[in-house]
Each structure stands twice: as structure tokens, then as C-alpha cells.
């Protein structure tokens, strides 16, 4: 298949669905840990196509959603400092903190700028050396190499007023935490395609080797996801848990060593606080000690009070796959994409936003 239409061919989809029905001889529960997969599954109606004994559960695959309340509070505190510009991506400004979002902080007078890339934030710093420009660096392994490359450029150019507030997360650690959650009872994972273009398949091997669960790296078109589902069931039925690649047109076993190299030059693993999951050891990225002069948390005196989740929001349980969005009493009422109460309703890739737009309600 070479063209997009072929990946959405209804006749081929029926063939795959029939194949799934023939082998789905017991209940199966699979989780996708990528927001793009979540949107594709809802948008394509895949849950309605699959037999009822197959459950697809949405996990913590949206970097905006998993950014902790504490990290948003830190960003808001930075934005309110004199002589500081806080730059970030558009979705991040609407994520609720304990008291205010960055959007509210901006309305109250803080200098918050929306940028399309970390390089845009670097340009802001170069254009006004009298002010510190802090880039709120959120995202998974897909976007973190670009942040590392931007830092490298800042260092080469001698830009001293460019800082990073790194709230980067790495996916495999979250997957381990989910497997350690007994009530989920997962049979396998639809592994993220974009992340896997960078990290390859080796970081997922623990899923099969230690937990004896199935894993398939999937593309994002409807036929990709259906084929990946079939591959997961076949692994389980044949008793051969492994990490397979369905998304061969973009993902290889080794991933992208150049991207990993630039990331490893400036960042190292650290513990990270995931909204709804808590602190996961080694699942974050922080700047190495030799680059402390570019680390906002080390340079600035950031003071925040006690961080707290929004009352009534079950975003944390949604991110863990324990609850579905409609089970929240705020869903579709007080909490909508126009007036998000929880982080899962903010981003286009958030489970609540996807369910609101494409799911039955």
C-alpha cells in the first residue's frame, strides 16, 4: 500500500476485522499509549468495528495531559517573574495548574508567548538579551531531540539568556508503571509510532521478556491499527510475546541514532511526575550538570505553594486507563474543549477531547 486511501480502504478493513473475529476467542485488553492513536481509533470508529470481547484502552499518550500540576505551577511562577518571558506550545497555555493556567497568568500580565518550535524561543532570546527567555519543554522522545538541538545552537551562538524548564517524559517507564497496575489487566500494548521512530524497539523488550505481554509498534491509519490488533492477538494465541513492528514504513529496530545522540549529549534520565500516575523513576529528562546554566530550575528562584489537582476531575484515572471520560461528572458539562477543567480535555490528543469530539455522548 503506497497511498493514504489504501490505508483507509473499507474492503481491506473488513478483511482484517473478519480475521480478528476468527481468532478473538476470549476477551483481550490492549492499550494504546499515543494520543495520535487515540484520535485515529475514535475518528475511524475502530472500537465499534471490533468484536465486543476486544477492549482498546487509551493510556497516557498525550504529553500535554501528563504534565503534572506542579510543573504547570512552576511555569506560571516563572512567567510572573520580572524580566522573564515564558515561551511554550499553544496547548500548554490552557492546561490548568493549582491556581491558574498560563493563559490566565498571561491575562494577569505575565509575559507568556506561544511558539511553534524551540528554535522560535531561541530567536526570542536572541532578539532581547536583556530578558531571560524560558522555554517550557514538554513532550516525549519525538520532540525532545529538537529541544536538545536548540540548546546546542544556543551554546554555539553564545546565547546566555535562553533557559529550559524541562518537563520531558519518556514512554517506556510509564508502560512499566501501567503493567505494575494489577487492576488494568493488560494483555498488550499498541506501541507509539512517532516515539518509536526515535527510540526503536529495544526499550520495549521488557514488556515481552519480563511481563510476557504482547507489543506491536503501529502506524496511525485505520488499517495500521486493525492489523496491529490482529498481530497482538496472534502473538498471544501462539504463546510468543514479542515486540513486533507493523509500522515498517517509518520505524526500524534501531530507531534514529542521530536523534538519540544529540539528546544524550545534553540530557540524562531523571525521575518525573506524571499527572495521574505519580513519580516514575527514570522516566524524565533533565539537563546534565555541565549545562546547569541553561536549566531554569537551577538558575531561577522558583517558589510555588502546595500543588493540587482540580476538584472533581478524574483525568488521572483516565490517563491510567482505569476510567473512561464519560464516567467523569464534569465531562461534556462543566468540562468541554472550549472550557477545559482537566488536562485531558485541553489537547487535541487528549482522551477526553477525542471522546468528546468523536465518541458517543
N, C-alpha and C positions, 0 to 999 in steps of 0.2 A: 504494500500500500504506500503510495507516494503523495497523495493529495489529501487535503483535510476532509473533503466529502467522503472519502473512502473510510476514514476513521469514524464516521457517523452513519454509515450505511445501515439502514434498518434491517435489510435481509441478512446481512452478516451478523448483526446484533441478535437476531432471532436464532441463528445457528449456535451462537455462543450461549445464549440463555437456555436453549434446549440441551446443550451439552452439560451445563451446570445442573439443570434439573435431573439429569440422568445419574449424576454422581453424588448429588447432595442428599445422602441417605440418613443424615442426622443433623441436629442443629449445629451451626457454625457461627462463631462471632469473630469478626475481623475489624480492626481499627485502622483508619487512615490517619496519619499524623502530618498531614499537609493541608493547609487551608485551600489551596487550589484544587486539590482532590475533593474536598468537602463541597466546594461550589459546583464542580463538574458533576458530582454524584446527584446533588439536588437539582441542578439545572437540567440534567438529562433524564431525570425520573428513574434512575437506576434502581433505587430501593423498591419501587413499585414493580419493576421488571423481574426482580429476583424472587425465588420461592420464599415463602414466609419463614422457613427454618434457617435462613441466612440473614444475619444481622450485620449491617455496616455501621460502626460506631465512629463518630467524629472525635478526634483527640486534640491535643494541644499544638495544633499546627499553624497557628497564627501568631507571628512574633509580636504584633501589637497587643493581642489578647493576653499573652502570657507575661507581659511586662508587669512587674509587681507594683502594688500601690506605693510601696516605699520608694521605688525608683522614680515613679511619677512625682512623688513629693519632693525628692531630691532635685529633679529637673525644674519643678516650679520654684523651689527655693533659689536655685541658680539664676533663673530668669528674672527674679526680683532683685538681684544684686545690682548695685550701681556699676556702670561701666562694663556690663556684660550683655552679650547677645546670645540667646539660646536658639540654635538652629536645629530643625528636625524635619522629618517627613510629615506629610499632611495628616495622615490618620492619627499620628501620635498626639496631636494637639487636642484631640477630643476625648482621649482616654481619661476617665475620672481618677483623681487622686483622693486622698483622705478628705481634703477640704476644697480644692479647686482643680480644674483641668488646666492645661497650658493655654487653652483657648480663653478660659476665664481669667487666667493670670495676665494674658495679653490685653484683655478688655480693661483690666485694672491698672494698666500702664506698663507692664513688663515688656521687654523687647524680645518678642518671640517671632522668629522668621521661619517660614515654610520653604524648604529647599527640595530639589528633585534628586540630588546626589550629594555625597560628602564633599565632592570637589566644589560644589556651589558654596558650601560652608567655608571651605578654604579660601575661595575668592573673596568672601565677605571679610575674612580676617586680613587678607592682603590689602583690601581697599580701605581699611580703617585700623591702622596699627595701634591707635590709642585705646582701643577697646578689646577685651577678650571675647573671642567667639567660641562658644562651647557647642559641639555637635553631639546631640543625643543619639548615640549609635546603637540602634536596635536592629535585630534581625538574626537569622540563623546563618549557617555556613554558606548560604548562597550569596549573601550581601557583605559579610564580614571581610572577605579579601579586598573588596573595593575600599573599605574604610582603612584597612592596613596600607593599601597602595597610596591613599590620600595622605596618610601620616608620613609615609616615605617621601612624598613630594614636598610636604611642608618642611620636613627636616632638611632636604636638599636645598630648598629655597631660603632657608634661614628664617622661616616664619615663627616667631616666638609667642604670638598671641592666639594660636589655634590649640584648642583643648578638646579632649574626648571624654564624654561620660558614657562609658561602655556598659550597656545592658544586654550585650550579645548573649545568645543561648546556643547550645549545641544539642542536636536532636537525640543522638543515641542514649545519652544519660536519662532523658525523660522517658524513653521507651523502656529502659530498665526499671525505672520507678513504677511505670504502669504495670509491667509484668509482676512486680512485687506487691501489687494491689489485688488481693485474692478475690474480692467481690466482683472484679471485672470479668474474670474467667475468659481471657482472650485466647483464641486459637491461633492467631497470627496477625501480621501487620501488612498493610499496603504501604510500602516504604516510599518516602518522598522522592519525586523525580528530580526536582531542581537541586535540592541539597546533595543528592547522590551524584550529580554531575561533578561536584567538587570533591566529596569525600570517598567516592567509590563504594564498594560493598564490604570491605574488611571491618569497618566499625560496627556492622550489624551482625557479625558472625556469632556473637554471644547469644543472640536470640535462638538460633538453632542449636548451638553447641551446649549452652548451659541450661536453657529453658525448654529445649525440644519443641519450639514453636516454629511455624512456617513464616516465611518472609518473601515478598516479591516487590521489587522496585518497579513502579508502574508509571506509564505516561498519563496524560491528562484528558485524552479524548474518551468518549464513551466505550469504544471497542477496547481501548487500552485497559480500562478499569474492569470490564467484563472478562477479558482474557486473563488479567491478573487474578481475579476472583477464582476462575477455573483452575489456574495454576496452584493457588493456595490449597484448594480442596484436594487436588491430585497429590500434592506433597503429603497431606495428612493421611489420605486413604492408603497411600503406598508406604507410609511409615518412614519417610525420608525428609525430615525437616532440614531445610537449607535456605540459603539466600540466593534467589534467582533474579535475573534481570529480564523483565518484559520490555522495558523502555530502552531497547538496544540502539535505537537511532540517536540517542543522546548520552547514554550512561555506559561506562565501562567499569570493569572491576577495580582498576587503579584510580579512577577519578581524574582530577586535574592537579598534577603535582606542582605546577607553576603557582596556581592559586593557593594551594596549601603551603607552599614555600614562603610566599610573601606574608601570609597570615602568621606562620610560625616565627617569622623574623621579629615581629613586633608584639605578638600576643602570646599568652600562656593560659592554660586551663585554670579555672578558679571555681569555687562554689557559687551557685547562682540561685536566687529566689524566684521561683515560678509562681505566678498567680494561680491559686487554687491547689497547687501541688506542694509548695513549700520549698525549702532549700534542698537542692540536689547536688551532691558533691561532684566537682569536676565538670559541671555542665555549663559553665560560663566562660567568658574570655575577658581577661584583664591585661592591661599593658604591662610589659616586662619592666622590671625595676629601672633599667637603664633609660627608659623613656618616661620616667615619672614626671618630668617637667611638662608633659603633654596630657597628664591624667588629671581631669577636673577634680576628682575626689581627693587627690593628694595636694593639689595646688590651692583649691578654694576652701574656705571655712564654711562648710555646708551644715546648716543646723535645721533639723526638722523635729516636729513633735512625734507623738506616737502615731504610727500609721494604722489605718483601719479600713476594712472593706465597706462598700456601700451596703447599707442595711436593706435586707430583702432580696438582694441579688444572689443568684446561685451560679454565677459564671464559673466559679472554681470547680463546682461539681460537673458542670457541662464540659469544661476542659479536660477533666479526668475521665469523661465518658460514663459517669455514674448517673447523670440526669440528662434528659432531653430538654431543649429550650422551652417547649410549651408547658413543662412542669413548673416553670417559674411563674409566680403570680403577677410579676411585673411585665412578662413577655406580651408584646403587642398592645399593651395598655399604657402604663407609665413609661415603658421602655420600647422605643422604636428606633429605626436608623436616624430619624430626624432629631429625636430627643433620647439619646442613649443613656441609660442609667449604668449599665455594665459594659466592660471592655469587649465582650463577645458580640455586642451589637454595634460597635464602632466601625470596625474594619469590614470591607467587602468580603474578606476571607473568614470572618468570624462565624462560628457555628450559628449563633442566634440571628445574625444578619442574613446568612444564607437560608436558614429555615424560614425566616420572616418573608423573604422575597420569593422563594421557590417552593417552600413546603406547604402542606395543608395547614390551615389555621381557621 
